[in-house]
């Protein structure tokens, strides 16, 4: 089934954006932050990265093994020791990808301070999928995919509702009518921030990174 907000071949078989799948290690426990109106270096610092650790990040051609993410390989972060953070900017939006999920707590509030809009999508190793949406430091929505049904979208802020409509639903025989697949929050976060690029387009962006934790 085509997904409205994504070009052909932009998603993997599970419905995840391929650029995220390309970054992630096997069985990921990862987080994607997006923020409008903040540059990548400031966004890294907002989620907790120490300024002296921020550096340019050129992604390698491949992962050395199944447990190392591409940002982890680029930054020399050993799996299980810390998060490897990767940040870049597309238009007005900046993303921060956290390969190990260590930046989840309080990060969205910090990113959205001073009138900004920010969102965070989380997918854990236990297949728990959720998303938060903040404006000016205030949480306007918290979405748990296990509890999300199509009727809930009507109550979302307009911008967030449009992102979920663009994210669509990837067909799964186990889903009942009105239910969502577990990749929908990553798609919606990407749709919100216009991150519907290919892996090759990601590699062409000026990227920076840092270790955290």
C-alpha positions in Angstrom: 0.0 0.0 0.0 1.5 3.4 -0.9 2.1 5.8 2.0 0.9 9.3 1.2 3.8 11.3 2.6 6.7 9.1 1.3 8.1 8.6 -2.1 8.3 5.0 -3.5 11.0 2.8 -2.0 11.5 5.2 1.0 10.2 2.7 3.5 11.3 -0.8 4.4 9.1 -3.8 4.6 8.1 -3.0 8.2 7.1 0.6 7.3 10.2 2.3 8.8 11.9 5.0 6.8 14.9 3.3 5.2 17.3 6.1 6.2 16.6 5.2 9.8 16.8 1.5 9.1 20.2 2.2 7.5 21.4 4.0 10.5 20.2 1.6 13.2 21.8 -1.5 14.6 20.0 -4.9 14.8 17.1 -4.9 17.3 17.3 -1.1 17.8 16.4 0.7 21.0 16.4 4.2 19.4 15.0 7.7 19.4 14.4 10.3 16.8 14.0 13.9 17.8 13.0 16.7 15.5 12.8 20.5 16.2 11.9 23.5 14.2 14.0 26.6 14.5 17.1 25.2 16.1 20.4 24.4 14.4 22.0 20.9 14.7 24.7 21.9 17.2 22.3 23.6 19.5 19.9 20.7 19.2 22.6 18.3 20.2 23.3 20.4 23.3 19.6 20.6 24.1 19.3 16.9 24.3 22.3 16.7 26.6 25.5 16.4 24.4 28.5 18.2 25.7 29.7 20.9 23.3 33.3 19.7 23.3 32.2 16.3 22.0 30.3 17.6 19.0 32.2 16.9 15.8 31.6 16.5 12.0 30.3 13.0 11.2 30.8 11.2 8.0 28.9 8.0 7.8 30.9 4.9 6.8 29.7 2.8 3.8 28.5 0.0 6.0 28.2 -1.2 9.6 31.1 -3.4 11.0 28.6 -5.8 12.6 24.9 -6.1 13.5 25.2 -4.4 16.9 26.9 -1.2 15.8 24.9 1.6 14.2 26.4 3.7 11.4 26.7 6.8 13.7 28.3 4.5 16.3 30.9 3.3 13.8 31.5 6.9 12.6 32.0 8.2 16.1 33.8 5.2 17.5 31.1 4.5 20.1 31.2 0.9 21.3 27.8 -0.8 21.5 26.3 -0.8 25.0 28.6 2.0 26.3 26.8 5.2 25.2 24.5 6.7 22.6 25.9 7.8 19.3 24.0 11.0 18.3 23.7 12.1 14.7 22.2 15.5 13.8 21.4 17.3 10.5 19.1 19.9 9.1 16.5 19.9 6.4 14.8 23.3 5.8 13.6 24.7 9.0 13.8 21.4 10.8 16.7 19.7 12.6 16.8 16.0 13.5 18.8 14.2 16.2 19.0 10.5 15.9 20.0 8.6 19.1 21.0 5.0 18.4 20.6 3.8 22.0 17.7 5.9 23.4 19.6 7.6 26.2 18.3 11.1 25.4 14.6 10.5 25.8 13.9 12.0 29.3 13.1 15.8 29.2 14.7 16.2 25.7 11.5 17.2 23.9 10.7 19.9 26.4 14.2 21.3 26.1 14.1 21.3 22.3 10.8 23.1 22.2 11.7 25.9 24.6 11.4 29.5 23.6 8.3 29.0 21.4 9.7 26.1 19.2 7.9 23.0 18.1 9.5 19.6 18.7 8.6 15.9 18.6 10.3 12.7 19.7 9.6 9.2 18.5 10.8 6.2 20.5 11.0 2.5 19.5 12.4 0.2 22.1 14.0 -3.2 21.9 10.7 -4.6 23.4 8.8 -3.1 20.4 7.2 -0.3 22.4 6.5 2.6 20.1 5.5 6.1 21.2 5.7 9.7 20.3 5.6 13.1 22.1 4.8 16.5 20.6 5.7 19.7 22.4 5.2 23.4 21.6 7.0 26.1 23.7 8.0 23.6 26.4 4.4 22.2 26.8 3.4 18.7 25.9 0.4 18.8 23.6 0.3 15.1 22.7 1.7 11.8 23.9 0.9 8.8 21.6 1.3 5.2 22.5 0.9 3.1 19.4 -0.7 0.2 21.4 -3.6 2.5 22.3 -3.8 4.6 19.2 -6.9 4.3 16.9 -7.9 6.3 13.8 -10.5 8.2 15.7 -7.8 9.7 18.0 -6.3 11.7 15.1 -9.2 14.2 15.2 -8.1 15.4 18.6 -4.5 16.1 17.6 -3.1 19.6 16.9 -3.5 20.3 13.2 0.1 20.0 12.3 0.5 16.6 14.1 -2.8 15.3 12.6 -1.5 16.1 9.1 1.8 14.3 9.9 -0.1 11.1 10.9 -2.3 11.4 7.8 0.9 11.6 5.7 2.4 8.7 7.6 -0.6 6.5 6.6 -0.8 2.8 7.7 1.4 0.0 6.4 -0.8 -3.1 5.8 -0.4 -5.9 8.3 -2.6 -8.9 8.5 -2.5 -8.7 12.3 -4.0 -5.2 12.3 -7.7 -4.6 12.9 -9.6 -1.8 11.1 -8.5 1.6 12.6 -5.3 0.3 14.2 -1.8 1.5 13.4 1.4 -0.4 12.7 4.4 0.0 15.1 6.4 2.1 12.6 3.8 4.8 12.4 5.3 7.1 15.0 8.7 7.1 13.2 7.0 7.9 9.9 4.8 10.6 11.5 7.9 12.3 13.0 9.7 12.2 9.7 6.6 13.5 7.9 6.2 16.3 10.4 9.8 17.5 9.8 10.0 16.7 6.0 12.5 13.9 6.5 11.3 11.8 3.6 14.7 11.7 1.9 16.7 8.7 0.7 19.8 7.3 2.4 21.9 8.8 -0.3 20.3 12.2 0.3 21.0 11.8 4.0 24.7 11.1 3.4 24.9 14.3 1.3 23.8 16.5 4.2 26.3 18.2 6.5 26.1 15.9 9.5 27.5 16.3 13.0 27.5 13.9 15.9 28.5 13.3 19.5 28.5 10.5 22.1 26.2 10.7 25.0 26.0 8.8 28.3 
